[in-house]
């Protein structure tokens, strides 16, 4: 494809990273092997030494995984990408590969619950200081970065409150302070947001979500400059082994092929459901980037190409939230998101249950908050289901 002009995301999602074998297969092959053979002992030594290109061991090099990494990097506009076993493996790998005892990380407090706990409870065990700040508050970031910092970790839009930060402004502040910026892009995917275009150094994604899109497998990916991704981060993965399996990589490749059309459908469905919910008078608030009162509309307009498939609403109490979750029929009660099937979850008692109540409330996670991941069903049917569940 080198002789073609720059390709659009929908084309890259189907064609990037393809390296057909001599068998001329049309679908990407799945290399289910733990190791690879060599023509001679000399060749084996040369490949292990990095003097000759070749695959060695599927813990860190596999053709199917490489195809997925190349395709994802192309979609993010990154020089390189490396895949991991899960989204949290990608978060942990990024931090542990780039930080050492005595270093400092500043993390948005409005992040996935496990990311919050990893920064607050686990990084200090290895002598890495972590400070949590309000995601959208650039003054808070500037104050936190007044002290030497190696890494800023953000998730925008955030999980589950859909808060956003101006990435270009944050990256300018962080780079002036000598810190790298890593962005969790799981909610937006590269179809709606490409953080590297706004100055981010690294993009981290749970491929378990929209990239797979059908709730089948776990996976994660880290994208950025070749020097960092294929340097420290790949070295950490090679040594410690949080690798993506070839089979999961093959399924994620298939997921990427339909990602643009699925994201468009998720956005449209969520927009319709959010508009209907916003018209009700019995909810404390409804949050979705398509709504006129969304507090980050200006930021979303600058750095996102669509509103996304997630929304939240507050029923006003824990008891009512549980009744709603128990009454729905077309929404699955599970902790995942980005699936073809619509999902309902109660963050305070599931994804963020391990946080203290104080930390949950500071992140905007109230007892009555419900998160919906709108799938590929007809949104008119989802609205009928919600109407029945919300009826007193």
QUIUR-V174543 format. One record per pair of residues at least 24 apart in sequence whose ideal C-beta (glycine too) atoms are under 10 Angstrom apart, sorted by sequence separation. I is the first residue (numbers start at 0). J is the second residue. If there is no record, write none. Layout:
i->[I | I]
j->[J | J]
//
This chain:
i->[30 | 32 | 33 | 34 | 87 | 90 | 94 | 98 | 102 | 103 | 104 | 105 | 106 | 107 | 108 | 109 | 110 | 140 | 163 | 170 | 174 | 185 | 188 | 199 | 200 | 219 | 286 | 287 | 321 | 324 | 344 | 345 | 346 | 32 | 33 | 35 | 86 | 100 | 101 | 102 | 103 | 104 | 105 | 106 | 107 | 108 | 109 | 144 | 148 | 151 | 158 | 161 | 170 | 173 | 184 | 185 | 218 | 285 | 286 | 287 | 320 | 344 | 345 | 31 | 35 | 87 | 91 | 95 | 99 | 100 | 101 | 102 | 103 | 104 | 105 | 106 | 107 | 108 | 109 | 134 | 157 | 166 | 171 | 173 | 174 | 201 | 217 | 218 | 285 | 286 | 320 | 343 | 344 | 30 | 34 | 35 | 86 | 87 | 90 | 94 | 95 | 98 | 99 | 100 | 101 | 102 | 103 | 104 | 105 | 107 | 135 | 137 | 141 | 151 | 152 | 153 | 154 | 155 | 156 | 158 | 159 | 166 | 167 | 170 | 171 | 173 | 195 | 200 | 201 | 216 | 217 | 284 | 285 | 286 | 309 | 320 | 321 | 343 | 344 | 33 | 85 | 86 | 90 | 94 | 98 | 99 | 100 | 106 | 107 | 108 | 134 | 135 | 136 | 137 | 140 | 141 | 144 | 148 | 149 | 150 | 151 | 152 | 153 | 154 | 155 | 156 | 158 | 166 | 169 | 170 | 194 | 195 | 200 | 216 | 220 | 284 | 285 | 308 | 309 | 317 | 320 | 342 | 343 | 344 | 32 | 98 | 107 | 133 | 134 | 135 | 140 | 143 | 144 | 147 | 148 | 149 | 150 | 151 | 152 | 153 | 154 | 155 | 156 | 157 | 163 | 166 | 167 | 168 | 169 | 170 | 193 | 194 | 195 | 218 | 283 | 284 | 308 | 342 | 343 | 31 | 32 | 87 | 91 | 95 | 98 | 122 | 134 | 135 | 143 | 144 | 146 | 147 | 148 | 149 | 150 | 151 | 152 | 153 | 154 | 156 | 166 | 167 | 168 | 169 | 170 | 216 | 217 | 218 | 282 | 283 | 307 | 308 | 317 | 341 | 342 | 30 | 32 | 91 | 94 | 98 | 108 | 133 | 137 | 141 | 144 | 145 | 147 | 148 | 150 | 151 | 152 | 153 | 154 | 155 | 156 | 166 | 167 | 201 | 216 | 220 | 282 | 283 | 284 | 314 | 317 | 341 | 342 | 29 | 30 | 31 | 95 | 107 | 137 | 140 | 141 | 144 | 154 | 155 | 165 | 166 | 167 | 215 | 216 | 218 | 219 | 282 | 283 | 340 | 341 | 342 | 29 | 30 | 94 | 107 | 140 | 143 | 144 | 154 | 166 | 189 | 216 | 218 | 273 | 277 | 279 | 281 | 282 | 283 | 308 | 309 | 311 | 341 | 28 | 29 | 30 | 105 | 118 | 135 | 137 | 138 | 141 | 144 | 185 | 216 | 217 | 276 | 281 | 336 | 338 | 340 | 341 | 27 | 28 | 30 | 94 | 105 | 117 | 134 | 137 | 141 | 143 | 156 | 215 | 216 | 270 | 276 | 277 | 311 | 336 | 337 | 338 | 339 | 340 | 341 | 27 | 30 | 140 | 156 | 184 | 211 | 215 | 218 | 269 | 270 | 272 | 273 | 276 | 336 | 337 | 338 | 339 | 340 | 29 | 105 | 106 | 155 | 206 | 213 | 269 | 270 | 273 | 282 | 335 | 336 | 337 | 338 | 339 | 341 | 28 | 105 | 114 | 140 | 184 | 212 | 215 | 216 | 266 | 267 | 269 | 270 | 272 | 273 | 281 | 336 | 27 | 105 | 114 | 115 | 155 | 211 | 212 | 215 | 266 | 267 | 269 | 273 | 330 | 333 | 341 | 27 | 103 | 114 | 181 | 182 | 207 | 210 | 211 | 213 | 265 | 266 | 268 | 269 | 270 | 272 | 341 | 103 | 105 | 153 | 182 | 206 | 210 | 212 | 213 | 265 | 266 | 267 | 269 | 330 | 331 | 343 | 20 | 110 | 155 | 181 | 206 | 210 | 211 | 212 | 262 | 263 | 265 | 266 | 268 | 327 | 330 | 343 | 27 | 103 | 105 | 110 | 111 | 115 | 211 | 212 | 262 | 265 | 330 | 331 | 341 | 18 | 103 | 104 | 105 | 106 | 107 | 109 | 110 | 114 | 155 | 179 | 206 | 207 | 210 | 211 | 213 | 264 | 265 | 323 | 327 | 330 | 341 | 102 | 103 | 104 | 105 | 106 | 107 | 109 | 110 | 113 | 179 | 206 | 209 | 210 | 212 | 262 | 263 | 320 | 321 | 324 | 329 | 343 | 101 | 102 | 103 | 104 | 105 | 106 | 107 | 109 | 111 | 112 | 153 | 208 | 209 | 212 | 262 | 320 | 321 | 323 | 330 | 18 | 102 | 103 | 104 | 105 | 106 | 107 | 109 | 110 | 111 | 112 | 158 | 211 | 261 | 319 | 320 | 329 | 18 | 101 | 102 | 104 | 105 | 106 | 107 | 109 | 110 | 111 | 151 | 179 | 206 | 210 | 213 | 317 | 318 | 319 | 320 | 321 | 329 | 16 | 17 | 108 | 109 | 151 | 152 | 154 | 206 | 209 | 212 | 316 | 317 | 318 | 320 | 16 | 99 | 107 | 109 | 150 | 153 | 212 | 313 | 315 | 316 | 317 | 319 | 15 | 16 | 18 | 98 | 109 | 150 | 152 | 210 | 314 | 315 | 316 | 317 | 329 | 330 | 15 | 16 | 17 | 97 | 98 | 109 | 110 | 209 | 311 | 313 | 314 | 315 | 328 | 329 | 16 | 17 | 97 | 109 | 209 | 212 | 311 | 313 | 314 | 329 | 15 | 16 | 108 | 109 | 311 | 313 | 314 | 327 | 329 | 330 | 15 | 16 | 94 | 107 | 109 | 312 | 313 | 314 | 328 | 329 | 330 | 14 | 15 | 16 | 94 | 209 | 312 | 313 | 328 | 329 | 13 | 15 | 16 | 93 | 107 | 311 | 312 | 327 | 11 | 12 | 15 | 16 | 94 | 311 | 312 | 326 | 327 | 330 | 11 | 12 | 14 | 15 | 93 | 310 | 311 | 312 | 326 | 328 | 329 | 11 | 310 | 311 | 327 | 328 | 11 | 12 | 309 | 310 | 326 | 327 | 11 | 12 | 90 | 107 | 309 | 310 | 323 | 326 | 327 | 10 | 11 | 308 | 309 | 310 | 325 | 326 | 11 | 16 | 90 | 308 | 309 | 323 | 324 | 326 | 8 | 9 | 11 | 190 | 307 | 308 | 323 | 8 | 189 | 307 | 308 | 322 | 323 | 6 | 8 | 188 | 308 | 322 | 323 | 8 | 105 | 190 | 191 | 322 | 114 | 189 | 190 | 272 | 322 | 188 | 189 | 190 | 319 | 5 | 105 | 188 | 190 | 191 | 111 | 190 | 191 | 265 | 269 | 319 | 0 | 105 | 110 | 188 | 189 | 190 | 265 | 268 | 312 | 104 | 111 | 188 | 191 | 265 | 314 | 103 | 104 | 105 | 106 | 107 | 111 | 187 | 190 | 191 | 262 | 264 | 314 | 107 | 190 | 261 | 265 | 104 | 188 | 286 | 312 | 261 | 258 | 284 | 97 | 257 | 283 | 286 | 254 | 284 | 97 | 283 | 284 | 286 | 287 | 282 | 283 | 93 | 285 | 287 | 94 | 282 | 93 | 114 | 93 | 90 | 89 | 90 | 276 | 89 | 111 | 276 | 89 | 86 | 191 | 209 | 273 | 86 | 209 | 272 | 208 | 209 | 273 | 187 | 208 | 272 | 269 | 271 | 97 | 268 | 269 | 270 | 275 | 97 | 197 | 269 | 274 | 275 | 197 | 268 | 269 | 273 | 196 | 267 | 268 | 271 | 272 | 275 | 276 | 279 | 192 | 265 | 266 | 268 | 271 | 272 | 275 | 279 | 282 | 93 | 191 | 194 | 265 | 268 | 270 | 271 | 274 | 275 | 281 | 75 | 93 | 94 | 193 | 264 | 265 | 268 | 269 | 272 | 276 | 281 | 93 | 192 | 193 | 264 | 265 | 268 | 271 | 272 | 275 | 276 | 279 | 281 | 92 | 191 | 192 | 193 | 264 | 267 | 268 | 271 | 275 | 77 | 89 | 187 | 191 | 192 | 264 | 269 | 75 | 76 | 89 | 90 | 190 | 191 | 192 | 261 | 268 | 272 | 276 | 74 | 75 | 89 | 190 | 191 | 261 | 264 | 268 | 74 | 89 | 90 | 187 | 189 | 190 | 191 | 192 | 260 | 73 | 74 | 77 | 87 | 89 | 187 | 191 | 71 | 72 | 75 | 76 | 77 | 78 | 86 | 88 | 89 | 186 | 187 | 188 | 190 | 191 | 214 | 71 | 75 | 76 | 77 | 86 | 87 | 187 | 74 | 75 | 76 | 86 | 187 | 188 | 214 | 75 | 76 | 83 | 85 | 86 | 87 | 187 | 188 | 75 | 80 | 83 | 85 | 86 | 186 | 187 | 214 | 77 | 80 | 82 | 83 | 85 | 86 | 186 | 187 | 214 | 72 | 77 | 83 | 84 | 186 | 214 | 215 | 75 | 77 | 80 | 82 | 86 | 162 | 211 | 213 | 214 | 77 | 96 | 161 | 163 | 212 | 213 | 214 | 75 | 76 | 93 | 160 | 161 | 211 | 212 | 213 | 214 | 75 | 92 | 159 | 161 | 208 | 209 | 210 | 211 | 212 | 213 | 74 | 91 | 93 | 207 | 208 | 209 | 211 | 214 | 75 | 88 | 89 | 90 | 92 | 207 | 208 | 209 | 72 | 87 | 88 | 89 | 93 | 97 | 156 | 163 | 165 | 168 | 205 | 207 | 208 | 71 | 85 | 86 | 88 | 89 | 90 | 96 | 156 | 163 | 164 | 167 | 205 | 206 | 207 | 84 | 85 | 86 | 87 | 89 | 96 | 156 | 161 | 162 | 163 | 165 | 166 | 205 | 71 | 84 | 85 | 86 | 88 | 89 | 97 | 161 | 162 | 163 | 165 | 168 | 83 | 84 | 85 | 86 | 93 | 96 | 97 | 161 | 163 | 164 | 167 | 71 | 83 | 84 | 93 | 96 | 97 | 163 | 166 | 167 | 74 | 82 | 83 | 95 | 96 | 162 | 163 | 165 | 166 | 82 | 83 | 95 | 96 | 165 | 81 | 82 | 83 | 93 | 96 | 97 | 157 | 161 | 163 | 164 | 67 | 71 | 81 | 82 | 92 | 93 | 96 | 156 | 163 | 80 | 81 | 82 | 92 | 95 | 96 | 155 | 163 | 80 | 81 | 92 | 94 | 79 | 80 | 81 | 93 | 96 | 156 | 67 | 77 | 79 | 80 | 89 | 92 | 96 | 155 | 156 | 77 | 78 | 79 | 91 | 92 | 95 | 155 | 75 | 77 | 78 | 79 | 80 | 161 | 76 | 77 | 78 | 79 | 95 | 161 | 71 | 75 | 77 | 78 | 79 | 81 | 89 | 92 | 155 | 156 | 72 | 74 | 75 | 77 | 78 | 79 | 80 | 81 | 88 | 91 | 155 | 161 | 71 | 72 | 73 | 78 | 79 | 80 | 83 | 92 | 161 | 188 | 71 | 72 | 78 | 79 | 91 | 156 | 159 | 161 | 186 | 67 | 71 | 72 | 77 | 78 | 79 | 81 | 88 | 156 | 158 | 159 | 160 | 185 | 186 | 68 | 80 | 81 | 84 | 88 | 89 | 159 | 185 | 67 | 68 | 72 | 79 | 83 | 88 | 156 | 64 | 68 | 79 | 81 | 82 | 87 | 88 | 89 | 81 | 88 | 64 | 72 | 81 | 84 | 85 | 83 | 84 | 83 | 84 | 85 | 82 | 83 | 84 | 135 | 68 | 81 | 82 | 83 | 84 | 135 | 214 | 68 | 81 | 82 | 134 | 213 | 81 | 82 | 85 | 212 | 213 | 84 | 135 | 209 | 212 | 208 | 82 | 82 | 82 | 60 | 59 | 59 | 68 | 67 | 12 | 59 | 60 | 159 | 11 | 12 | 58 | 59 | 64 | 67 | 158 | 58 | 59 | 64 | 66 | 8 | 58 | 59 | 63 | 64 | 65 | 67 | 68 | 71 | 8 | 9 | 56 | 58 | 59 | 61 | 63 | 64 | 67 | 70 | 71 | 74 | 8 | 55 | 58 | 60 | 61 | 63 | 66 | 67 | 70 | 73 | 8 | 58 | 59 | 61 | 62 | 63 | 64 | 65 | 66 | 67 | 56 | 58 | 61 | 63 | 64 | 67 | 71 | 74 | 8 | 57 | 63 | 64 | 66 | 67 | 70 | 74 | 159 | 56 | 57 | 62 | 63 | 66 | 67 | 70 | 159 | 160 | 186 | 57 | 61 | 63 | 64 | 67 | 71 | 159 | 57 | 63 | 64 | 67 | 158 | 159 | 63 | 66 | 159 | 57 | 159 | 158 | 159 | 158 | 162 | 162 | 160 | 161 | 159 | 160 | 158 | 159 | 160 | 157 | 159 | 160 | 157 | 158 | 160 | 159 | 161 | 159 | 160 | 159 | 33 | 158 | 159 | 31 | 32 | 159 | 31 | 29 | 30 | 31 | 29 | 30 | 28 | 29 | 29 | 30 | 31 | 29 | 30 | 29 | 27 | 28 | 29 | 27 | 26 | 29 | 27 | 26 | 27 | 26 | 131 | 133 | 134 | 27 | 133 | 134 | 26 | 131 | 133 | 131 | 120 | 112 | 17 | 111 | 112 | 116 | 119 | 16 | 115 | 119 | 112 | 113 | 116 | 112 | 113 | 115 | 116 | 13 | 16 | 111 | 112 | 115 | 119 | 12 | 15 | 111 | 112 | 113 | 110 | 112 | 113 | 12 | 13 | 14 | 112 | 116 | 12 | 13 | 115 | 11 | 12 | 13 | 115 | 12 | 13 | 12 | 13 | 108 | 112 | 9 | 12 | 112 | 115 | 9 | 11 | 12 | 9 | 10 | 8 | 9 | 108 | 112 | 8 | 9 | 7 | 109 | 110 | 112 | 108 | 109 | 8 | 9 | 108 | 109 | 107 | 108 | 109 | 8]
j->[54 | 56 | 57 | 58 | 111 | 114 | 118 | 122 | 126 | 127 | 128 | 129 | 130 | 131 | 132 | 133 | 134 | 164 | 187 | 194 | 198 | 209 | 212 | 223 | 224 | 243 | 310 | 311 | 345 | 348 | 368 | 369 | 370 | 57 | 58 | 60 | 111 | 125 | 126 | 127 | 128 | 129 | 130 | 131 | 132 | 133 | 134 | 169 | 173 | 176 | 183 | 186 | 195 | 198 | 209 | 210 | 243 | 310 | 311 | 312 | 345 | 369 | 370 | 57 | 61 | 113 | 117 | 121 | 125 | 126 | 127 | 128 | 129 | 130 | 131 | 132 | 133 | 134 | 135 | 160 | 183 | 192 | 197 | 199 | 200 | 227 | 243 | 244 | 311 | 312 | 346 | 369 | 370 | 57 | 61 | 62 | 113 | 114 | 117 | 121 | 122 | 125 | 126 | 127 | 128 | 129 | 130 | 131 | 132 | 134 | 162 | 164 | 168 | 178 | 179 | 180 | 181 | 182 | 183 | 185 | 186 | 193 | 194 | 197 | 198 | 200 | 222 | 227 | 228 | 243 | 244 | 311 | 312 | 313 | 336 | 347 | 348 | 370 | 371 | 61 | 113 | 114 | 118 | 122 | 126 | 127 | 128 | 134 | 135 | 136 | 162 | 163 | 164 | 165 | 168 | 169 | 172 | 176 | 177 | 178 | 179 | 180 | 181 | 182 | 183 | 184 | 186 | 194 | 197 | 198 | 222 | 223 | 228 | 244 | 248 | 312 | 313 | 336 | 337 | 345 | 348 | 370 | 371 | 372 | 61 | 127 | 136 | 162 | 163 | 164 | 169 | 172 | 173 | 176 | 177 | 178 | 179 | 180 | 181 | 182 | 183 | 184 | 185 | 186 | 192 | 195 | 196 | 197 | 198 | 199 | 222 | 223 | 224 | 247 | 312 | 313 | 337 | 371 | 372 | 61 | 62 | 117 | 121 | 125 | 128 | 152 | 164 | 165 | 173 | 174 | 176 | 177 | 178 | 179 | 180 | 181 | 182 | 183 | 184 | 186 | 196 | 197 | 198 | 199 | 200 | 246 | 247 | 248 | 312 | 313 | 337 | 338 | 347 | 371 | 372 | 61 | 63 | 122 | 125 | 129 | 139 | 164 | 168 | 172 | 175 | 176 | 178 | 179 | 181 | 182 | 183 | 184 | 185 | 186 | 187 | 197 | 198 | 232 | 247 | 251 | 313 | 314 | 315 | 345 | 348 | 372 | 373 | 61 | 62 | 63 | 127 | 139 | 169 | 172 | 173 | 176 | 186 | 187 | 197 | 198 | 199 | 247 | 248 | 250 | 251 | 314 | 315 | 372 | 373 | 374 | 62 | 63 | 127 | 140 | 173 | 176 | 177 | 187 | 199 | 222 | 249 | 251 | 306 | 310 | 312 | 314 | 315 | 316 | 341 | 342 | 344 | 374 | 62 | 63 | 64 | 139 | 152 | 169 | 171 | 172 | 175 | 178 | 219 | 250 | 251 | 310 | 315 | 370 | 372 | 374 | 375 | 62 | 63 | 65 | 129 | 140 | 152 | 169 | 172 | 176 | 178 | 191 | 250 | 251 | 305 | 311 | 312 | 346 | 371 | 372 | 373 | 374 | 375 | 376 | 63 | 66 | 176 | 192 | 220 | 247 | 251 | 254 | 305 | 306 | 308 | 309 | 312 | 372 | 373 | 374 | 375 | 376 | 66 | 142 | 143 | 192 | 243 | 250 | 306 | 307 | 310 | 319 | 372 | 373 | 374 | 375 | 376 | 378 | 66 | 143 | 152 | 178 | 222 | 250 | 253 | 254 | 304 | 305 | 307 | 308 | 310 | 311 | 319 | 374 | 66 | 144 | 153 | 154 | 194 | 250 | 251 | 254 | 305 | 306 | 308 | 312 | 369 | 372 | 380 | 67 | 143 | 154 | 221 | 222 | 247 | 250 | 251 | 253 | 305 | 306 | 308 | 309 | 310 | 312 | 381 | 144 | 146 | 194 | 223 | 247 | 251 | 253 | 254 | 306 | 307 | 308 | 310 | 371 | 372 | 384 | 62 | 152 | 197 | 223 | 248 | 252 | 253 | 254 | 304 | 305 | 307 | 308 | 310 | 369 | 372 | 385 | 70 | 146 | 148 | 153 | 154 | 158 | 254 | 255 | 305 | 308 | 373 | 374 | 384 | 62 | 147 | 148 | 149 | 150 | 151 | 153 | 154 | 158 | 199 | 223 | 250 | 251 | 254 | 255 | 257 | 308 | 309 | 367 | 371 | 374 | 385 | 147 | 148 | 149 | 150 | 151 | 152 | 154 | 155 | 158 | 224 | 251 | 254 | 255 | 257 | 307 | 308 | 365 | 366 | 369 | 374 | 388 | 147 | 148 | 149 | 150 | 151 | 152 | 153 | 155 | 157 | 158 | 199 | 254 | 255 | 258 | 308 | 366 | 367 | 369 | 376 | 65 | 149 | 150 | 151 | 152 | 153 | 154 | 156 | 157 | 158 | 159 | 205 | 258 | 308 | 366 | 367 | 376 | 66 | 149 | 150 | 152 | 153 | 154 | 155 | 157 | 158 | 159 | 199 | 227 | 254 | 258 | 261 | 365 | 366 | 367 | 368 | 369 | 377 | 65 | 66 | 157 | 158 | 200 | 201 | 203 | 255 | 258 | 261 | 365 | 366 | 367 | 369 | 66 | 149 | 157 | 159 | 200 | 203 | 262 | 363 | 365 | 366 | 367 | 369 | 66 | 67 | 69 | 149 | 160 | 201 | 203 | 261 | 365 | 366 | 367 | 368 | 380 | 381 | 67 | 68 | 69 | 149 | 150 | 161 | 162 | 261 | 363 | 365 | 366 | 367 | 380 | 381 | 69 | 70 | 150 | 162 | 262 | 265 | 364 | 366 | 367 | 382 | 69 | 70 | 162 | 163 | 365 | 367 | 368 | 381 | 383 | 384 | 70 | 71 | 149 | 162 | 164 | 367 | 368 | 369 | 383 | 384 | 385 | 70 | 71 | 72 | 150 | 265 | 368 | 369 | 384 | 385 | 70 | 72 | 73 | 150 | 164 | 368 | 369 | 384 | 69 | 70 | 73 | 74 | 152 | 369 | 370 | 384 | 385 | 388 | 70 | 71 | 73 | 74 | 152 | 369 | 370 | 371 | 385 | 387 | 388 | 71 | 370 | 371 | 387 | 388 | 72 | 73 | 370 | 371 | 387 | 388 | 73 | 74 | 152 | 169 | 371 | 372 | 385 | 388 | 389 | 73 | 74 | 371 | 372 | 373 | 388 | 389 | 75 | 80 | 154 | 372 | 373 | 387 | 388 | 390 | 73 | 74 | 76 | 255 | 372 | 373 | 388 | 74 | 255 | 373 | 374 | 388 | 389 | 73 | 75 | 255 | 375 | 389 | 390 | 76 | 173 | 258 | 259 | 390 | 183 | 258 | 259 | 341 | 391 | 258 | 259 | 260 | 389 | 76 | 176 | 259 | 261 | 262 | 183 | 262 | 263 | 337 | 341 | 391 | 73 | 178 | 183 | 261 | 262 | 263 | 338 | 341 | 385 | 178 | 185 | 262 | 265 | 339 | 388 | 178 | 179 | 180 | 181 | 182 | 186 | 262 | 265 | 266 | 337 | 339 | 389 | 183 | 266 | 337 | 341 | 181 | 265 | 363 | 389 | 339 | 337 | 365 | 179 | 339 | 365 | 368 | 337 | 367 | 181 | 367 | 368 | 370 | 371 | 367 | 368 | 179 | 371 | 373 | 181 | 369 | 181 | 203 | 183 | 181 | 181 | 183 | 369 | 183 | 205 | 371 | 185 | 183 | 288 | 307 | 371 | 185 | 308 | 371 | 308 | 309 | 373 | 288 | 309 | 373 | 371 | 373 | 200 | 371 | 372 | 373 | 378 | 201 | 301 | 373 | 378 | 379 | 302 | 373 | 374 | 378 | 302 | 373 | 374 | 377 | 378 | 381 | 382 | 385 | 299 | 372 | 373 | 375 | 378 | 379 | 382 | 386 | 389 | 201 | 299 | 302 | 373 | 376 | 378 | 379 | 382 | 383 | 389 | 184 | 202 | 203 | 302 | 373 | 374 | 377 | 378 | 381 | 385 | 390 | 203 | 302 | 303 | 374 | 375 | 378 | 381 | 382 | 385 | 386 | 389 | 391 | 203 | 302 | 303 | 304 | 375 | 378 | 379 | 382 | 386 | 189 | 201 | 299 | 303 | 304 | 376 | 381 | 188 | 189 | 202 | 203 | 303 | 304 | 305 | 374 | 381 | 385 | 389 | 188 | 189 | 203 | 304 | 305 | 375 | 378 | 382 | 189 | 204 | 205 | 302 | 304 | 305 | 306 | 307 | 375 | 189 | 190 | 193 | 203 | 205 | 303 | 307 | 188 | 189 | 192 | 193 | 194 | 195 | 203 | 205 | 206 | 303 | 304 | 305 | 307 | 308 | 331 | 189 | 193 | 194 | 195 | 204 | 205 | 305 | 193 | 194 | 195 | 205 | 306 | 307 | 333 | 195 | 196 | 203 | 205 | 206 | 207 | 307 | 308 | 196 | 201 | 204 | 206 | 207 | 307 | 308 | 335 | 199 | 202 | 204 | 205 | 207 | 208 | 308 | 309 | 336 | 195 | 200 | 206 | 207 | 309 | 337 | 338 | 199 | 201 | 204 | 206 | 210 | 286 | 335 | 337 | 338 | 202 | 221 | 286 | 288 | 337 | 338 | 339 | 201 | 202 | 219 | 286 | 287 | 337 | 338 | 339 | 340 | 202 | 219 | 286 | 288 | 335 | 336 | 337 | 338 | 339 | 340 | 202 | 219 | 221 | 335 | 336 | 337 | 339 | 342 | 204 | 217 | 218 | 219 | 221 | 336 | 337 | 338 | 202 | 217 | 218 | 219 | 223 | 227 | 286 | 293 | 295 | 298 | 335 | 337 | 338 | 202 | 216 | 217 | 219 | 220 | 221 | 227 | 287 | 294 | 295 | 298 | 336 | 337 | 338 | 216 | 217 | 218 | 219 | 221 | 228 | 288 | 293 | 294 | 295 | 297 | 298 | 337 | 204 | 217 | 218 | 219 | 221 | 222 | 230 | 294 | 295 | 296 | 298 | 301 | 217 | 218 | 219 | 220 | 227 | 230 | 231 | 295 | 297 | 298 | 301 | 206 | 218 | 219 | 228 | 231 | 232 | 298 | 301 | 302 | 210 | 218 | 219 | 231 | 232 | 298 | 299 | 301 | 302 | 219 | 220 | 232 | 233 | 302 | 219 | 220 | 221 | 231 | 234 | 235 | 295 | 299 | 301 | 302 | 206 | 210 | 220 | 221 | 231 | 232 | 235 | 295 | 302 | 220 | 221 | 222 | 232 | 235 | 236 | 295 | 303 | 221 | 222 | 233 | 235 | 221 | 222 | 223 | 235 | 238 | 298 | 210 | 220 | 222 | 223 | 232 | 235 | 239 | 298 | 299 | 221 | 222 | 223 | 235 | 236 | 239 | 299 | 220 | 222 | 223 | 224 | 225 | 306 | 222 | 223 | 224 | 225 | 241 | 307 | 218 | 222 | 224 | 225 | 226 | 228 | 236 | 239 | 302 | 303 | 220 | 222 | 223 | 225 | 226 | 227 | 228 | 229 | 236 | 239 | 303 | 309 | 220 | 221 | 222 | 227 | 228 | 229 | 232 | 241 | 310 | 337 | 221 | 222 | 228 | 229 | 241 | 306 | 309 | 311 | 336 | 218 | 222 | 223 | 228 | 229 | 230 | 232 | 239 | 307 | 309 | 310 | 311 | 336 | 337 | 220 | 232 | 233 | 236 | 240 | 241 | 311 | 337 | 220 | 221 | 225 | 232 | 236 | 241 | 309 | 218 | 222 | 233 | 235 | 236 | 241 | 242 | 243 | 236 | 243 | 220 | 228 | 237 | 240 | 241 | 240 | 241 | 241 | 242 | 243 | 241 | 242 | 243 | 294 | 228 | 241 | 242 | 243 | 244 | 295 | 374 | 229 | 242 | 243 | 295 | 374 | 243 | 244 | 247 | 374 | 375 | 247 | 298 | 372 | 375 | 372 | 247 | 248 | 251 | 233 | 233 | 234 | 243 | 243 | 189 | 236 | 237 | 336 | 189 | 190 | 236 | 237 | 242 | 245 | 336 | 237 | 238 | 243 | 245 | 188 | 238 | 239 | 243 | 244 | 245 | 247 | 248 | 251 | 189 | 190 | 237 | 239 | 240 | 242 | 244 | 245 | 248 | 251 | 252 | 255 | 190 | 237 | 240 | 242 | 243 | 245 | 248 | 249 | 252 | 255 | 191 | 241 | 242 | 244 | 245 | 246 | 247 | 248 | 249 | 250 | 240 | 242 | 245 | 247 | 248 | 251 | 255 | 258 | 193 | 242 | 248 | 249 | 251 | 252 | 255 | 259 | 344 | 242 | 243 | 248 | 249 | 252 | 253 | 256 | 345 | 346 | 372 | 244 | 248 | 250 | 251 | 254 | 258 | 346 | 245 | 251 | 252 | 255 | 346 | 347 | 252 | 255 | 349 | 248 | 350 | 350 | 351 | 351 | 362 | 363 | 362 | 363 | 362 | 363 | 362 | 363 | 364 | 362 | 364 | 365 | 363 | 364 | 368 | 368 | 370 | 369 | 370 | 370 | 245 | 370 | 371 | 244 | 245 | 372 | 245 | 244 | 245 | 246 | 245 | 246 | 245 | 246 | 247 | 248 | 249 | 248 | 249 | 249 | 248 | 249 | 250 | 249 | 249 | 252 | 252 | 252 | 253 | 253 | 358 | 361 | 362 | 256 | 362 | 363 | 256 | 361 | 363 | 362 | 353 | 346 | 252 | 346 | 347 | 351 | 354 | 252 | 351 | 355 | 349 | 350 | 353 | 350 | 351 | 353 | 354 | 252 | 255 | 350 | 351 | 354 | 358 | 252 | 255 | 351 | 352 | 353 | 351 | 353 | 354 | 254 | 255 | 256 | 354 | 358 | 255 | 256 | 358 | 255 | 256 | 257 | 359 | 257 | 258 | 258 | 259 | 354 | 358 | 256 | 259 | 359 | 362 | 257 | 259 | 260 | 258 | 259 | 258 | 259 | 358 | 362 | 259 | 260 | 259 | 361 | 362 | 364 | 361 | 362 | 262 | 263 | 362 | 363 | 362 | 363 | 364 | 304]
//
